[in-house]
């Protein structure tokens, strides 16, 4: 009997340890340690490349050493553009990749119609362009209810949205007068963009349009469907290996360009004030022309830095971007493990961020000086996935007590994060808002003794240690008052 009891005790301890390391592992994956940027070797030749450089020198360095998505075409100064203050205050946007690939029963990967030898060897799904194009003949989302999406998103703290009005497949989600590849030709004139815009405004969400410069559908018989291009083959729209493809004529190129320009002018003219323009692939209309139609529009991609995915959005890279005084917005898919899908695919139902991940990444981005634009793809029939509403409900509750830690916070360099604390920290006036690490610890260096330290969720006072010599604050948040979501601690100085 004693032997059995001992075995049960050991088994119990093992289960507790497994559970502990599982939780710790999840926490460690949520965000990298920002303090490591200052204490460990980085991928850069200089440990702290942002130190000792003038803004001009840093911009030149960044251009040479960072990915192009981490650099901005020009520096935006907050005071010069008060009409864009809402963007910096909000901090959280929802990206809605929605269109023909969403209704594709086989994939949510728009790029599946682009053949590559690498994808073929890896067994990745690919399909002829005509298969995806044929979806337009039957697609008419019967459960499209953007008001339901936006109502939940608004309560969850999303301040703006970006919809793919036209993706690379070239299909326009509104009845355009230009071209014959839009809802006017395929849905009896149904205007999906109009419904989206009205839903945004009804729920106090800023309106953003994504627009793809490339149009794979236009004169597709005269285009290669291979990315990246290979010297061995020429791939046509049927994914056949052919010797050559009839080239686009100069008239075709001109007409395609004019169609895109005119479609963008429709978007800028038919739906009232538009807040964000988000280009992809190429820019159809220059910012100066957009401004004539929409004086207050913020051109996101192409103007500010737009790191894509967590690979580009490391603290190390974003520290440099922030010190260069570039506004930035992390564009990322809400998935835990990589898929090629930006549009809806069945994997999106299970392989997705939980509420903790949404909020942790939001805090991280705000602590590092930027915005989070997270992609949540609606289904082809127009419904949003059930888990999205569950996450939004939990985010709504968190926002009720902790929104002040991420909304309208200080975003100009230098931030205390990465310099004074090994935790992700946001700043507002005399307040620091700090996210404890995986061990519930907070450590802040080179600061005065705080007047108060409270758990933001409950306003409960928390004990802290302060070393006057090193001017270091240490806090261990009692585990009994923590939750599964970021428990922000407010320091008032």
C-alpha positions in Angstrom: 0.0 0.0 0.0 2.9 2.4 0.9 4.5 1.6 -2.4 1.3 2.5 -4.3 1.1 5.8 -2.3 4.7 6.7 -3.1 4.1 5.9 -6.8 1.0 8.1 -6.8 2.9 11.0 -5.1 5.7 10.7 -7.7 3.2 10.5 -10.5 1.4 13.6 -9.2 4.7 15.5 -8.9 5.6 14.6 -12.5 2.2 15.8 -13.7 2.6 19.1 -11.9 6.1 19.5 -13.3 4.9 18.7 -16.8 2.0 21.1 -16.5 4.4 23.8 -15.1 6.9 23.4 -18.0 4.0 23.3 -20.5 2.8 26.7 -19.2 6.3 28.1 -19.0 6.9 26.9 -22.6 3.8 28.7 -23.8 4.7 31.8 -22.0 8.2 31.8 -23.4 6.9 31.6 -26.9 4.6 34.6 -26.5 7.3 37.1 -26.8 11.1 37.2 -26.7 12.9 38.7 -23.8 13.4 42.4 -24.8 16.3 42.9 -22.4 18.3 40.3 -24.3 18.8 42.9 -27.0 21.0 44.8 -24.7 22.8 42.0 -23.1 23.4 39.4 -25.8 25.0 39.3 -29.2 22.6 40.2 -32.0 22.4 39.5 -35.7 23.8 43.0 -36.3 27.5 43.7 -36.5 27.0 46.2 -33.7 25.4 45.2 -30.4 23.4 48.5 -30.2 23.4 49.9 -33.7 21.0 52.7 -32.7 23.4 54.2 -30.2 25.6 57.2 -31.2 24.1 57.7 -34.6 22.3 60.8 -35.9 18.8 60.2 -37.4 20.3 60.5 -40.8 23.0 58.0 -40.1 20.6 55.6 -38.6 18.3 55.8 -41.6 21.2 55.0 -43.9 22.3 52.2 -41.6 18.7 50.7 -41.5 18.4 50.9 -45.3 21.5 48.8 -45.6 21.0 46.4 -42.8 17.2 45.9 -42.3 14.6 44.3 -44.5 12.9 46.8 -46.8 9.6 46.2 -44.9 11.4 47.6 -41.8 12.1 51.0 -43.4 9.8 53.8 -44.2 9.9 56.0 -47.3 9.8 59.1 -45.1 9.8 60.1 -41.5 6.5 61.1 -40.0 6.5 63.5 -37.1 3.4 63.3 -34.8 3.0 67.1 -34.5 3.0 67.5 -38.3 0.0 65.3 -38.9 -2.7 65.8 -36.1 -5.3 64.3 -38.5 -3.5 60.9 -38.0 -3.4 61.0 -34.2 -6.1 58.4 -34.0 -3.8 55.8 -35.7 -1.1 56.1 -33.1 -3.6 56.2 -30.2 -5.5 53.2 -31.3 -2.7 50.7 -31.7 -4.8 47.8 -32.8 -6.2 47.0 -36.2 -7.9 44.0 -37.7 -6.8 42.8 -41.1 -9.6 41.1 -43.2 -8.3 39.0 -46.0 -11.5 38.0 -47.8 -12.3 37.3 -51.4 -12.2 34.4 -53.9 -9.5 32.4 -52.0 -11.8 32.5 -48.9 -14.5 30.5 -50.9 -12.0 28.1 -52.4 -12.9 24.7 -50.9 -9.3 23.4 -51.3 -7.2 26.3 -49.9 -7.1 29.7 -48.4 -3.8 30.4 -50.1 -4.2 32.9 -52.8 -0.6 32.1 -54.0 -1.6 28.5 -54.7 -2.2 29.6 -58.4 1.5 30.6 -58.6 3.5 27.5 -59.4 7.0 26.9 -58.1 9.5 24.0 -58.2 10.1 24.4 -54.5 6.4 24.1 -53.7 6.1 21.1 -56.0 8.9 19.3 -54.3 7.5 20.1 -50.9 4.1 18.7 -51.9 2.4 22.1 -51.3 -1.0 22.4 -52.9 -1.2 24.3 -56.2 -3.9 24.8 -58.7 -4.4 26.3 -62.2 -5.5 29.9 -62.1 -8.8 29.0 -63.9 -9.9 26.9 -61.0 -9.7 29.8 -58.6 -11.1 32.2 -61.1 -14.1 29.9 -61.6 -15.1 30.5 -58.0 -16.4 34.0 -59.0 -19.2 32.4 -61.0 -20.7 30.8 -57.9 -19.5 33.0 -55.0 -22.3 35.1 -53.4 -21.7 35.1 -49.6 -25.1 34.5 -48.1 -24.1 35.0 -44.5 -22.1 38.2 -45.0 -22.6 40.3 -41.8 -19.8 42.7 -41.3 -21.7 44.6 -38.7 -21.5 41.5 -36.4 -17.7 41.4 -37.0 -17.2 45.0 -36.3 -19.4 45.1 -33.2 -17.4 42.4 -31.6 -14.1 43.9 -32.8 -14.9 47.4 -31.5 -15.8 46.1 -28.0 -12.5 44.1 -28.0 -10.5 47.3 -28.6 -9.8 47.2 -32.3 -9.7 50.8 -33.5 -9.4 50.3 -37.3 -9.9 47.6 -39.9 -8.4 46.9 -43.3 -10.3 44.9 -45.9 -8.9 43.4 -49.1 -11.1 45.3 -51.6 -9.0 43.7 -54.4 -6.4 41.0 -53.8 -3.9 39.6 -56.3 -6.6 37.6 -58.0 -7.9 40.9 -59.3 -11.5 40.4 -58.2 -13.1 43.7 -57.0 -15.5 43.4 -54.1 -17.6 46.2 -55.4 -19.5 46.9 -58.7 -16.7 48.7 -60.5 -17.4 50.5 -63.8 -13.9 49.5 -64.9 -13.1 46.0 -66.1 -15.4 43.0 -66.0 -14.1 41.2 -62.9 -16.1 42.4 -60.0 -19.3 42.0 -58.1 -21.1 44.1 -60.6 -20.5 41.4 -63.2 -20.8 38.4 -60.9 -23.2 39.3 -58.1 -25.8 41.4 -59.7 -24.2 44.6 -58.5 -23.9 43.6 -54.8 -21.5 46.0 -53.1 -19.6 44.2 -50.4 -17.3 47.1 -49.8 -20.3 49.4 -49.0 -21.6 47.0 -46.4 -18.1 46.8 -44.8 -17.7 50.6 -44.7 -21.1 51.1 -43.1 -20.4 48.4 -40.5 -17.1 50.1 -39.6 -18.8 53.5 -39.1 -21.7 52.1 -37.2 -19.2 50.6 -34.7 -16.7 53.5 -34.4 -14.0 51.7 -36.3 -11.7 53.6 -38.8 -12.1 52.4 -42.4 -9.1 50.9 -44.2 -8.8 49.6 -47.7 -6.2 47.1 -48.9 -5.7 47.2 -52.7 -3.4 45.0 -54.7 -1.5 46.6 -57.6 -0.9 43.3 -59.3 -3.9 41.7 -61.0 -3.4 38.1 -62.0 -6.7 37.9 -63.8 -6.2 40.7 -66.3 -5.1 39.1 -69.6 -4.1 36.0 -67.7 -3.5 34.0 -70.9 -0.6 36.3 -71.5 1.0 36.1 -68.1 3.4 33.6 -66.4 2.1 31.9 -63.3 5.4 31.1 -61.7 6.9 32.6 -58.5 9.8 32.9 -58.2 10.6 32.6 -61.9 12.7 29.8 -63.0 15.1 29.7 -65.9 14.2 26.1 -66.6 10.4 26.5 -67.3 7.8 28.9 -68.4 4.5 28.2 -66.6 1.1 29.3 -68.0 -2.2 29.8 -66.3 -3.0 26.1 -66.6 0.3 25.2 -64.8 1.7 23.8 -68.0 5.4 23.9 -68.8 5.6 25.7 -72.1 8.4 27.2 -74.3 6.9 30.7 -74.3 3.7 32.7 -73.6 2.3 35.4 -75.7 3.6 38.6 -74.3 1.4 41.4 -73.0 1.1 44.2 -75.6 1.8 47.8 -74.7 -1.9 48.5 -75.0 -2.7 45.7 -72.5 -0.2 47.0 -70.0 -1.6 50.5 -70.4 -5.2 49.4 -70.1 -4.5 47.3 -67.0 -2.8 50.2 -65.3 -5.6 52.6 -66.2 -8.2 50.1 -64.8 -6.4 49.9 -61.5 -6.1 53.7 -61.3 -9.8 54.2 -62.0 -10.8 51.5 -59.5 -8.8 53.2 -56.8 -10.5 56.5 -57.7 -13.8 54.8 -57.2 -12.8 53.5 -53.8 -11.7 57.0 -52.9 -14.8 58.7 -54.2 -17.8 56.4 -53.5 -17.6 55.6 -49.8 -17.1 58.9 -47.9 -14.0 59.5 -45.8 -11.5 56.7 -45.9 -8.9 56.5 -43.1 -6.2 54.1 -44.3 -4.8 52.9 -47.7 -2.8 49.7 -47.6 -1.0 48.8 -50.8 0.3 45.4 -51.7 2.6 44.5 -54.6 2.7 47.9 -56.1 1.2 51.4 -55.7 -1.6 52.1 -58.1 -2.0 55.8 -57.2 0.6 58.0 -55.6 0.0 59.6 -52.2 -0.2 63.1 -53.6 -3.1 62.0 -55.9 -4.9 60.2 -53.1 -4.7 63.2 -50.9 -6.6 65.3 -53.4 -9.5 62.8 -53.1 -9.0 61.9 -49.4 -7.2 64.8 -47.6 -6.9 62.9 -44.3 -6.0 59.4 -45.5 -3.0 57.6 -43.9 -1.0 55.6 -46.5 0.2 52.8 -44.3 2.3 50.4 -46.3 4.7 52.4 -48.5 4.9 55.3 -46.1 5.5 53.8 -42.6 7.5 50.7 -41.8 5.4 47.6 -42.0 7.2 44.5 -40.7 5.3 41.4 -41.8 5.2 38.4 -39.5 7.0 37.8 -36.2 10.2 37.1 -38.1 10.5 40.8 -39.1 8.8 42.0 -35.9 11.4 41.1 -33.4 12.2 43.5 -30.6 15.7 43.9 -31.9 14.5 45.1 -35.3 11.7 47.2 -34.0 14.1 48.9 -31.5 16.0 50.2 -34.5 12.9 51.3 -36.4 11.6 53.1 -33.3 14.9 54.9 -32.8 14.9 56.0 -36.4 11.6 57.8 -35.6 9.6 55.7 -38.1 6.0 55.0 -37.4 5.4 51.3 -37.8 2.7 48.7 -37.9 3.3 44.9 -37.4 1.2 43.0 -39.9 0.8 39.4 -38.8 -1.4 36.3 -39.2 -3.3 35.1 -36.1 -1.8 31.6 -36.4 0.4 29.6 -34.0 2.3 27.5 -36.6 3.0 28.6 -40.2 0.6 28.1 -43.1 0.6 29.9 -46.4 -2.9 31.1 -45.8 -3.9 34.7 -45.4 -7.4 34.0 -46.5 -9.7 31.5 -44.7 -8.7 27.9 -44.8 -9.9 25.0 -42.6 -6.6 25.3 -40.5 -7.7 28.7 -39.3 -10.4 27.1 -37.2 -7.9 25.4 -34.9 -4.5 26.9 -35.6 -5.1 30.3 -34.1 -4.0 32.7 -31.4 -5.8 32.6 -28.1 -6.7 35.8 -26.1 -3.5 35.7 -24.2 -1.5 35.8 -27.4 -3.6 38.6 -28.9 -3.1 40.8 -25.8 0.6 39.9 -25.3 1.5 40.8 -28.8 -0.5 44.0 -28.5 1.4 45.0 -25.3 4.7 44.1 -27.0 4.0 46.2 -30.0 2.9 49.2 -28.0 5.9 48.9 -25.7 8.1 49.0 -28.7 6.5 52.0 -30.2 4.1 50.7 -32.9 0.7 49.2 -33.9 -0.5 45.7 -34.3 -2.5 44.8 -37.4 -3.6 41.2 -37.0 -5.2 39.2 -39.7 -8.4 37.3 -38.9 -9.9 35.9 -42.1 -13.7 35.5 -42.5 -15.1 32.4 -44.1 -16.1 32.4 -47.7 -19.8 32.5 -46.8 -19.3 35.8 -45.0 -19.4 34.4 -41.4 -16.6 35.0 -39.0 -15.1 32.0 -37.2 -16.7 31.3 -33.8 -13.4 31.5 -31.9 -13.0 35.1 -33.0 -16.1 36.1 -31.0 -14.9 34.2 -28.0 -11.6 35.9 -28.1 -13.3 39.3 -28.6 -15.5 38.8 -25.5 -12.4 38.0 -23.3 -10.6 41.0 -24.8 -13.6 43.2 -24.1 -13.4 42.3 -20.4 -9.6 42.9 -20.3 -10.0 46.3 -22.0 -12.5 47.4 -19.4 -9.8 47.4 -16.7 -6.5 47.6 -18.6 -7.1 49.5 -21.9 -5.2 52.5 -20.5 -2.0 50.4 -20.7 -2.2 50.2 -24.5 -4.3 53.1 -25.7 -2.8 56.5 -26.4 0.5 55.6 -24.8 3.9 57.3 -25.5 5.4 56.0 -28.7 8.3 58.3 -29.3 11.9 57.2 -28.6 13.5 56.6 -26.3 11.2 54.2 -24.6 12.0 52.6 -21.2 11.5 49.2 -22.8 14.8 47.5 -23.7 16.8 50.1 -21.8 15.4 50.1 -18.3 13.3 47.0 -18.0 13.4 43.3 -18.9 9.6 43.5 -19.3 7.4 44.9 -22.0 6.5 48.3 -20.7 4.2 51.1 -22.0 4.3 54.7 -20.8 1.7 57.4 -20.3 2.6 60.6 -18.4 4.1 59.6 -15.0 2.9 56.0 -15.3 4.6 52.9 -16.5 2.4 49.9 -17.3 4.4 46.7 -17.1 3.7 43.1 -18.2 5.3 40.6 -15.8 7.5 37.9 -17.2 6.8 34.1 -17.2 7.9 34.0 -13.5 5.6 36.9 -12.6 8.7 39.1 -12.1 9.2 42.8 -12.9 12.5 44.5 -12.8 13.0 48.2 -13.7 16.4 49.9 -13.7 17.6 53.5 -13.3 14.3 55.0 -12.1 13.1 56.8 -9.0 11.1 55.1 -6.3 7.5 54.9 -7.4 4.7 56.5 -5.5 2.4 53.5 -6.0 2.4 50.0 -7.5 -1.0 48.5 -8.3 -2.4 45.6 -10.2 -4.3 47.4 -13.0 -7.1 44.9 -13.2 -8.1 45.2 -9.5 -6.3 48.4 -8.4 -4.8 46.3 -5.6 -1.6 47.5 -4.1 1.5 45.3 -4.7 4.6 45.0 -2.6 7.8 46.0 -4.3 11.5 46.3 -3.5 13.6 49.3 -4.3 17.4 49.5 -4.2 18.3 53.2 -3.8 21.9 52.6 -4.8 21.2 51.0 -8.2 17.8 52.7 -8.5 16.2 49.3 -9.3 12.6 48.3 -8.7 11.8 44.6 -8.3 8.3 43.1 -8.0 7.0 39.5 -7.9 3.3 39.5 -8.5 1.6 36.9 -6.2 0.5 33.9 -8.2 -2.9 33.9 -6.5 -3.9 37.2 -8.0 -2.8 36.4 -11.5 -4.9 35.3 -14.5 -4.3 33.6 -17.8 -4.2 37.0 -19.5 -1.5 39.8 -19.2 -1.8 41.1 -15.7 -0.5 44.7 -16.2 1.1 46.4 -13.2 0.8 50.2 -13.0 3.7 52.2 -11.6 3.1 55.8 -10.7 6.1 58.0 -10.3 
